[in-house]
Amino acid sequence: MAGIGFELKKLFHRRGLMAMLRAYGYAGVICAGPMLLGVLLQFGVLIVSSWWQVGRPDRDLLVCMITYTLLASLVLTSFLSMPVTRFLADMLFDHDEKMILPSFWGSTDIMLVVGAVLYTVFLLFSGATLMQGALCLWLFLEMVVNWNAMSYLTAIKDYKSILYSFAAAVLVAFITSCVLLALALPPVESLLFAVVLGYGVMLVWDVLLLHRYFPQSRENPWLFLQWVDQFLPLALTGLFTTIGLFAHLVITWCGPLGIKVKGLFYGAPYYDVPAMLAFLTILITTVNFVVSVEVNFYPTYRSYYSLLNDGGTVKDITVAENEMLAVLNRELHYTALKQLLVTAAVISLEKTVLNALPLGFNDAMHGYFRVLCVGYALYAVGNIVMLILLYFTDYSGALTASALFAGSTVIFAVIGQFFTTTLFGFGFLMGASLFAIYAMFRLASYTDNLPYRVLGQQPIVAQTKRGRFTELGILFEHGEQRIDQSLRHTEHKRHARRECGTNITEANNAIGEERKS
């Protein structure tokens, strides 16, 4: 999130209810856009399917295909997301904007190639028809581009355009699905195509925004791979956090609640729907972190580090440190308290509200929803604390927290499959609890001796790591150079042949003229 919190501060300084709602809306879409859009489209598909009386087997298959594609794209992009964001922030800080677009297309190309190969292999054995597989693969590739673009779009600060692209994707998908179903076309293919078209509109819109704000150049598109080596803990942190967030869903599909929809497509509707709704309850924490913790915490954070960098006195540094940590503790406390109140309110009202919706909730689903609401609330608190660890460059602490989250969630969710189904969801709850507890203790211990952490633990001489990803970037660059040289050599040969042919023609014409004379 390269600078989104800092720019949103301008919006929150404006007075009025509409200005406040607009700022919160922008923050929600930017920070939770991928999952929020996925959840909205999932429920939109269910609603449209019920309107047109689409059969339950087709509906389940469609939800499985969209869910599989969404999760696969998020897991794939999670590895490069944080290093790419760090690269983007560094380029903006150095005023080297010409490197941004090449890095976007370079990172996108790598993920598209790797993702296309892996997901195609899955689709070939998944049991999907040729048309269904092609649409799933198309949707997967669009999602990869969109999720990667979101990392870059936060630097644009044109939140209105980003919000419009988000709304356009939902609107186009909704209208297209209604039109195709009204024409009595196959429901699964029709709704899949509608979702593909919606994400396609978002893709084109976002890419045009990037090209409008960042200059095009022919700089090295693989330079960002050096940042992957330099900040490999960031890449692993993003990957482990995503795995911990979604692993319990995949494990439940393979357990007693799972049903085989078609081929390799499995689902657990009685668990998946409560999980999607429970995820929405953490939007308050996600948005509040950006507009409260980042916006209010950053000025004190900047003052503290400015004093360290510019030779401030010990007294001034101590005062700035105390003020920064006081603001941080206050904002984290308020954020956690708001999430607690929201979770408590949702659990209190969920039975009345959910029974009024056409989602077919039973007692077991209500139980899963309540457990997962608490689990997601703890995950949200742990996640914002982990992000604060990244603020203080405690990459090892953030990596340990995310690895603990992923590992414990997987282990507890697997163990839970051997007990009664009424306990499902507690595996994720226990993993999220460990995540939040460890992250809070790590932050407390790290900030207890912050001057030493900032100054004493840093390397005296800047170190540049040259690992496998850097070597891969060099290999790609050399390959591009060879291709360019080959193309130039081929073009030179063609040009020489054309000139030779022209000379021969001119000579023949001259001979012919001489003979005539």
Protein Blocks (a to p, Z undefined) as FASTA:
>chain_A
ZZklmmmmmmmmpgcjklmmmmmmmmmmmmmmmmmmmmmmmmmmmmmmmmnopafklmmm
mmmmmmmmmmmmmmmmmmmmmmmmmmmmmmmmnopaklmmmmmmmmmmmmmmmmmmmmmm
mmmmnopafklmmmmmmmmmmmmmmmmmmmmmmmnopmklmmmmmmmmmmmmmmmmmmmm
mnopafklmmmmmmmmmmmmmmmmmmmmmmmmpccdfbdfklmmmmmmmmmmmmmmmmmm
mmmmmmmmmmmmmmmklccfbhjbccdfklmmmmmmmmmmmmmmmmmmmmmmmmmmmmmm
mmmmmmmmnopafklmmmmmmmmmmmmmmmmmmmmmmmmmmmmmmmmmmmmmmmmpcnhp
afklmmmmmmmmmmmmmmmmmmmmmmmmmmnopaklmmmmmmmmmmmmmmmmmmmmmmcf
klgojlmmmmmmmmmmmmmmmmmmmmmmmmlmmmmmpcfbdcddddfklmmmmmmmmmmm
mmmmmmmmmmmmmmmmmmmmmmmmmmmmmmmmmmmZZ
